[in-house]
Amino acid sequence: MSILLNIQERNAVLLYMANLIVEKKSTILAANKKDLDTYSGKDLAMRDRLKVDQEKIVGMALSLRKLANETDPLGVERFSFTHDNGIQVSNKTAPFGTILIIYESRPDVTIEAAGIAFKSGNKILLKGGKESLNSNLVLVDLWHKALDTNACSKDWVTYLPLNRQQTQEFLEKPTQKLDLIVPRGGEKLIHFVKQHATCPVIISGRGNNFVYVDTEADLQMALDIIINGKTTKISACNALDKVLIAADMPRKKQFVQHLMAELKKSNVEIFTDEAFSFLDGTTLIESDAVWYKEFLDYKIVLGQVPSLEEAISKINTYGGGHSAAIITSNKENANVFMQSVDTAAVYHNASTRFTDGGQFGLGGELAISTDKLHQRGPIGLQHLVTNKWYILGNGQTR
């Protein structure tokens, strides 16, 4: 096991890496072009996540600089107690140890996840998808240069170029100690990891996020929030997939027609339940199974509910446990909704697109957990730690 680096050493690596990313921009973009050119799939969301451009380069470097400015998440005292016999007992944050993240298509995860893990004193094993191999190998090479230049072991960041069978074997019989696994991708990936892993797993689960438009909603606000949630980034897990509309909402028909017109501008395919099946240019859902589906595409479902309680029940039944929003001017209804909906993030009069470590002030994220243990929602620097008890004595016995 490597000796824990002090905060100055960790920050120096992060800042050096940020500069390297900018300096080697053309090398990164060239590698990413190879990945894009060889990607033959038709998954719009995966292609979007795979692409690295000037904006993403800037974002990667900025995320590392922000991380370097964050306070040290290690050694933070959570509890202290002085025993009657004089023993000093305290509980402080400590690294997990070694974390494995398995992810699909996103080269920026190679930067953000490794940065957060390293700053919080953890080694990280990166298992990216084959579609982003060229990009990831260049970025890991830069990590190794940043570590080596700052007299740190390259073992802090390791890339695992494993195929599916090799990954399964590694999960079942790791060749090194693993303390935590985070699968970050679709439901097939998550199921695969849960099936074969032999150490704790934090699930970065599906989105399938809902918005409920209440009877007392500001309809222009509702329109703006729905369009933002659905159309700005279909590949994001915080994107919007389902809209529930109160049956007795005033001007309901006009609102739905206006909403449809705006969605059509972005070529969003609109599905409806029986209540809205009369609308031209929409498709009636084939079965209730559609309510479970995370689209990651230009698709949305519009449905009607008779009450706030029914909206809550439907979200808790079909949602992914990620994010849900209510649009209303009724604070009592908003409070009931926010307390009762079982999601990692709940919103009142705001877009689900804000569910993000950076947007929540965490300085980035390893993943967005839909588990309730050990951390729910964005897993930031402050959460990628466990704890340790420190007991100081001077000869006490029990």
C-alpha positions, 0 to 999 in steps of 0.5 A, a space after each residue: 500500500 502506498 503511503 498517503 500523500 499530503 495535501 500539497 503533493 496531491 494538489 501539485 499533481 492535480 494542477 500539473 495535470 490541468 496544465 498538461 490537458 491544455 498543453 496536449 489538447 491536440 493529442 487528446 483531440 486526435 485520439 478522440 477523433 480516432 474513437 469517433 471515426 471507429 464508433 459504428 453504433 447508432 446510440 445518440 447518447 453514447 456518441 454525445 458522451 464519447 465526443 471530446 471538443 474544445 469545451 470539454 478540454 476546458 472543462 476537464 482542466 477547470 475541474 482539476 483546478 477547482 479540485 486543487 482549491 477544495 479543502 482536504 477531505 481527509 482527517 476531518 473530525 466527525 466525532 470526539 469524546 473523552 472517556 472517564 479514564 482519560 482516553 481521547 476518542 475521535 472519528 475522522 475521515 479516511 480513504 476507502 483505499 482502491 476504487 474501481 470505476 467501470 464506465 462507458 464512452 465518457 473520456 472526461 470521466 477518466 479525468 473527473 473520477 481519477 481527480 476526485 479519487 486521487 484528491 481523496 487519497 484513493 487509488 483508482 482503477 479505470 475500466 473504460 469502454 472499448 469505444 473510448 480506448 484511444 482517448 482514455 489511453 492518452 489521458 491516463 498517460 498524462 496522469 502518469 506523467 503528472 504523477 511521475 513529474 511530482 515524484 508520486 507513484 503511477 499506481 495511483 491511477 491505473 487503466 484496465 484494458 480488459 474485455 468483458 470476459 476478463 472484466 468478469 474474471 477480475 470482478 470475481 477474483 481481483 488480482 489486487 485488493 478492491 475496496 469499492 466498485 462504481 459502475 457508471 453506465 446503462 442497466 446492463 452494465 450495472 447488472 453485470 457488475 452486481 452479478 459478479 462483484 465480490 466487494 461493495 458496489 455503489 450504483 450510479 443508476 438510471 435516470 428516468 426523471 419525472 416532472 409533475 405539473 400541478 394544478 397551480 403551476 405557472 405554465 410558462 415556467 413549466 414549459 421552460 423547465 420541461 424543454 430545458 430538461 428534455 432537449 439540452 443534453 439527452 445523454 445526461 442521466 439528469 435529463 427529463 423523460 416523463 411529464 405528469 399533468 394534473 387532470 384539473 389543471 386550468 388551460 390544460 389543452 392549450 398548455 399541452 398543445 403549446 408544449 408539443 409545438 415546442 418539443 417538435 422544434 427539437 424533433 422530440 418524439 412524443 408518447 402519451 397515455 390514454 388521456 392525451 391519445 387524441 393529440 395529433 402527432 403523438 404515439 400511444 404508449 404500448 404498455 406500462 413498461 414504457 414508464 420504466 424506461 430511461 430514453 437517453 434520446 429525443 423521446 418523452 412521455 406525457 401523461 395525466 394524473 388525477 391528484 398529487 398523491 397519484 403523481 407521487 405514487 407513479 414516480 415512486 413506482 416507475 422512476 429511477 430514484 434519480 431526480 423528480 420535480 414539481 411545478 407549482 405555486 402551492 408551497 404546501 403541495 410542493 412540500 408534500 411532493 418533496 418529502 414523499 417522492 423517493 428520489 436522490 434529488 427533488 425539485 420545486 420549480 426548477 429543472 432536473 438538469 441541475 442534478 450534478 456534482 459541479 452544479 451542487 457545489 461539490 466541485 465535480 462528481 465520481 458518479 450520481 448514486 441512486 443507492 441510499 448507502 453510503 451516499 445518495 445523489 452526486 458523489 463528490 470529493 467529500 463523499 469518497 471517504 470512509 472513516 476511522 477511529 483514533 484512540 489516544 491513551 497513556 497506558 489505560 486498560 479495560 
